């Protein structure tokens, strides 16, 4: 008789690991102003993002008009908006999460805004340059200025806004796809209004060239072109920091392009070069409205630069300490 195999000889199948039960979340969305319940989402996966929750809210039957770009979802009624990429289970909420909603109003894409606000100055300036009827006296209709600096100023102004339009279409990558629709009216009033004001005086039949003549104009042209190239170089460097379709943020550093070396001292050199361009244009035309536009633009860009500089310092612990927001060692 053959011996029976012992227990040690029996091959046992490995025990199956018990699957972890997925704990679903319940999400309620309240109106940030009235605290009224707007929506209740059941069985939301823990790895759902705020962007996905916005889509669920939008698809609910009660409020289809609030598409995701129009929504601001917050943990606190008066707090900051959560990012679309924030994950539900990583937020300081329980399995029943309460969020607060604010309507951001009708939205429009950044590309549309930029194309609109930059096309206006280009067209408006050319209308004054060609002296179309009803701008100056009828005897000057479709006449040209006798001063070559006027023609040079038109080429520089047009070049600037054509560059901006091309950068909007082919260079810039926007972290936010949309902005409030009302902003387009404010932005266009600013850009279009200043363009008309500057163009009226520069192309006026009684315009007089700069005091120091050709030498002043040539120096101004060099400043303008240098800063335009620098501004473009910075935009390319910033574009290369962010892969297509990504919202990742990195510390910008100088590249092999010498125009980017200013990153060693400034957080927002695109604004620094922008300021330099308009200073050059002011020197070239010696026109008070241009100087005022440059001053207002500098104030606004300083506000933006300081905000971005603060966010860099907050987000990156190893952020270079020598950098200033817009002007090296000064501001």
C-alpha positions in Angstrom: 0.0 0.0 0.0 1.2 3.4 -0.8 1.6 5.9 2.0 -0.8 8.8 2.1 0.8 12.1 1.6 1.3 14.2 4.7 -0.3 17.5 5.3 3.1 19.2 4.4 2.8 17.8 0.9 -0.6 19.4 0.2 -0.4 22.5 -1.9 -2.8 25.2 -0.6 -4.0 28.0 -2.7 -2.9 31.4 -1.4 -5.7 33.1 0.4 -7.3 36.0 -1.5 -6.7 39.4 0.0 -9.8 41.1 1.1 -10.6 44.1 -1.0 -10.8 47.3 0.9 -14.2 48.8 0.9 -14.4 52.2 -0.9 -15.7 54.9 1.4 -17.8 57.2 -0.6 -18.4 60.8 0.3 -21.6 62.8 0.5 -21.2 66.3 -0.8 -23.6 69.2 0.0 -23.2 72.5 -1.7 -24.6 75.6 0.0 -25.1 79.2 -1.2 -22.2 81.2 0.2 -24.6 84.2 0.8 -27.8 82.7 2.0 -26.5 79.3 3.3 -29.4 77.6 1.5 -28.7 74.1 0.2 -28.3 74.1 -3.6 -27.3 70.6 -4.3 -26.6 67.2 -2.6 -24.3 64.7 -4.3 -24.4 61.1 -3.1 -21.7 58.4 -3.5 -18.9 60.7 -4.6 -15.6 58.9 -5.0 -12.9 60.0 -2.6 -10.4 60.7 -5.4 -12.9 63.1 -7.2 -11.5 66.5 -7.9 -13.2 69.9 -7.3 -13.4 70.2 -11.1 -15.3 66.9 -11.3 -17.6 68.1 -8.5 -18.3 71.3 -10.4 -19.3 69.2 -13.4 -21.6 67.1 -11.3 -23.2 70.3 -9.9 -23.6 71.7 -13.4 -25.3 68.5 -14.6 -27.8 68.5 -11.8 -31.3 69.5 -13.0 -31.7 72.4 -10.7 -28.9 74.7 -11.8 -27.8 73.9 -15.4 -26.9 77.6 -16.0 -23.9 77.4 -13.7 -21.3 75.8 -15.9 -18.0 74.8 -14.2 -16.0 78.0 -15.2 -18.7 80.1 -13.6 -18.5 78.3 -10.2 -16.4 79.2 -7.2 -16.3 76.4 -4.7 -15.0 77.1 -1.2 -14.6 75.5 2.2 -15.7 78.7 3.9 -18.3 81.3 2.6 -15.7 84.1 2.7 -12.6 81.9 2.0 -10.6 81.4 -1.2 -11.8 79.4 -4.1 -10.6 75.8 -4.2 -8.5 74.8 -7.2 -10.0 72.4 -9.8 -7.2 69.9 -9.2 -7.8 69.7 -5.5 -8.8 66.1 -4.5 -11.8 65.6 -2.2 -10.1 63.1 0.2 -7.1 65.4 0.7 -9.3 68.3 1.9 -10.1 69.0 5.5 -13.6 67.6 5.3 -15.4 64.5 6.7 -17.2 61.9 4.7 -20.1 64.4 4.5 -18.4 67.4 2.9 -19.9 70.8 2.9 -18.9 73.3 0.3 -20.0 76.9 -0.4 -20.8 78.2 -3.9 -20.5 81.6 -5.4 -21.5 82.6 -8.9 -18.6 84.2 -10.7 -20.9 85.6 -13.4 -20.8 85.0 -17.1 -17.3 84.0 -18.3 -15.3 84.5 -21.4 -12.0 82.9 -22.6 -8.8 84.7 -21.9 -7.8 84.3 -25.6 -11.0 86.2 -26.7 -10.3 89.0 -24.2 -6.7 89.4 -25.3 -7.5 89.4 -29.0 -10.3 91.9 -28.5 -8.3 94.3 -26.3 -5.2 94.2 -28.5 -6.9 94.5 -31.8 -8.6 97.7 -30.8 -5.5 99.8 -30.2 -4.0 98.5 -33.4 -7.0 99.6 -35.5 -7.7 102.8 -33.6 -4.1 104.1 -33.9 -4.0 103.4 -37.6 -7.3 105.4 -38.0 -5.5 108.5 -36.5 -2.3 107.8 -38.4 -4.2 107.8 -41.8 -6.2 110.8 -40.6 -9.6 109.4 -41.6 -12.4 112.0 -41.8 -14.1 113.5 -38.7 -10.9 113.3 -36.6 -9.0 116.4 -37.6 -10.0 119.3 -39.9 -11.3 118.2 -43.3 -8.3 119.7 -45.1 -6.1 117.0 -43.3 -8.2 114.0 -44.3 -6.0 111.2 -45.5 -2.9 113.3 -45.4 0.4 112.2 -43.9 2.7 113.9 -41.4 5.9 115.6 -42.6 7.8 114.3 -39.5 9.5 110.9 -39.9 9.2 110.2 -36.2 5.4 110.0 -36.6 5.8 107.2 -39.1 8.3 105.5 -36.9 6.0 105.7 -33.9 3.2 104.1 -35.9 5.4 101.2 -36.9 6.6 100.7 -33.3 3.0 100.9 -31.9 1.7 98.5 -34.6 4.6 96.1 -34.1 3.9 96.0 -30.3 0.2 95.0 -30.7 0.8 92.6 -33.6 3.4 90.9 -31.4 0.9 90.7 -28.6 -1.8 89.2 -30.8 0.6 86.6 -32.1 1.8 85.7 -28.6 -1.8 85.3 -27.5 -2.4 82.8 -30.4 0.8 80.9 -30.4 2.9 81.5 -27.2 0.8 82.1 -24.0 -0.5 79.2 -22.0 -3.2 80.3 -19.6 -3.6 78.7 -16.1 -7.2 79.8 -16.1 -9.3 79.3 -19.2 -11.8 82.1 -18.6 -12.3 85.4 -16.9 -15.5 87.4 -16.0 -17.3 88.8 -19.1 -17.5 92.2 -17.4 -13.7 92.5 -17.5 -13.6 92.8 -21.3 -15.4 96.1 -21.1 -13.0 97.4 -18.5 -9.9 96.2 -20.3 -11.1 97.5 -23.7 -11.9 100.9 -22.2 -8.4 101.1 -20.9 -6.5 100.0 -23.9 -8.7 101.5 -26.6 -9.1 104.8 -24.8 -5.4 105.3 -24.2 -4.6 104.3 -27.8 -7.0 107.0 -29.1 -5.7 109.6 -26.7 -2.0 108.9 -27.7 -2.7 108.6 -31.4 -4.6 111.9 -31.5 -1.7 113.9 -30.3 1.1 112.0 -32.0 -0.6 112.1 -35.4 -2.0 115.6 -35.0 -1.1 118.1 -37.9 0.5 120.4 -35.3 2.6 117.8 -33.6 6.2 118.8 -33.0 9.1 116.3 -32.9 11.3 115.7 -29.8 13.5 118.5 -28.6 16.8 116.7 -29.2 15.8 115.5 -32.6 17.3 112.4 -34.3 19.7 111.5 -31.6 16.8 111.2 -29.0 14.7 109.3 -31.5 17.4 106.7 -32.3 18.2 106.1 -28.6 14.5 105.7 -27.9 14.2 103.2 -30.8 17.1 101.1 -29.5 15.4 101.0 -26.0 12.1 100.1 -27.5 13.4 97.3 -29.7 15.7 95.9 -27.0 12.8 95.6 -24.5 10.4 94.2 -27.1 12.9 91.4 -27.8 13.4 90.9 -24.0 9.7 90.7 -23.4 9.2 88.1 -26.1 12.2 86.1 -24.7 10.6 86.0 -21.2 7.3 84.9 -22.6 9.0 82.0 -24.5 10.8 81.0 -21.3 7.6 81.0 -19.2 5.8 79.0 -21.9 8.5 76.3 -21.8 8.0 76.0 -18.0 4.5 74.7 -18.4 3.8 71.6 -20.6 0.7 71.8 -22.8 -2.5 71.2 -20.9 -0.7 71.4 -17.5 -1.2 73.8 -14.6 2.0 73.0 -12.9 4.0 75.9 -11.6 7.8 76.0 -11.4 10.4 78.6 -10.5 11.5 80.4 -13.6 15.3 80.5 -14.1 17.6 82.1 -16.7 18.2 80.1 -19.9 20.9 80.4 -22.5 19.1 83.4 -23.9 20.9 86.5 -22.4 17.6 88.4 -22.3 16.4 85.9 -19.6 19.4 86.5 -17.3 17.3 89.3 -15.6 15.5 86.4 -13.9 18.5 86.5 -11.5 17.2 89.7 -10.0 13.5 90.0 -10.9 10.5 87.8 -10.5 8.5 89.3 -13.4 10.9 90.5 -16.0 8.2 90.5 -18.6 6.7 93.5 -16.8 10.2 95.1 -16.5 10.7 94.8 -20.3 7.1 96.1 -20.9 7.9 99.1 -18.8 11.1 99.7 -20.7 9.3 99.5 -24.1 6.8 102.2 -23.1 9.6 104.4 -21.6 11.3 104.1 -25.0 8.1 105.0 -26.8 7.6 108.0 -24.5 11.1 109.2 -25.2 10.6 108.7 -28.9 7.4 110.7 -29.2 7.9 113.1 -26.3 4.1 113.0 -25.8 2.4 113.6 -22.5 -0.5 111.1 -23.0 2.1 108.4 -23.7 4.0 109.3 -20.5 0.7 109.1 -18.5 -0.1 105.7 -20.1 3.3 104.5 -19.1 2.9 105.6 -15.6 -0.6 104.0 -15.2 0.7 100.8 -16.7 3.7 100.8 -14.4 1.5 101.1 -11.3 -0.8 98.3 -12.5 2.1 96.0 -13.4 3.8 96.6 -10.1 0.6 95.4 -8.3 0.6 92.3 -10.5 4.3 91.7 -10.0 4.1 92.0 -6.2 1.2 89.6 -6.1 3.1 87.0 -8.2 6.3 87.5 -6.2 4.4 86.8 -2.9 2.9 83.7 -4.4 6.3 82.5 -5.5 7.7 83.0 -2.0 4.7 81.2 -0.4 4.8 78.3 -2.8 8.5 77.6 -3.1 10.7 77.5 0.0 13.9 77.6 -2.1 12.9 80.7 -4.1 15.9 82.9 -4.9 16.1 85.6 -2.2 17.8 88.3 -4.3 14.8 88.7 -6.6 12.6 91.8 -6.5 9.1 91.9 -8.0 9.7 94.2 -11.0 12.7 96.5 -10.6 16.1 95.0 -9.4 16.9 96.0 -5.7 14.2 98.8 -5.8 10.7 97.4 -6.1 
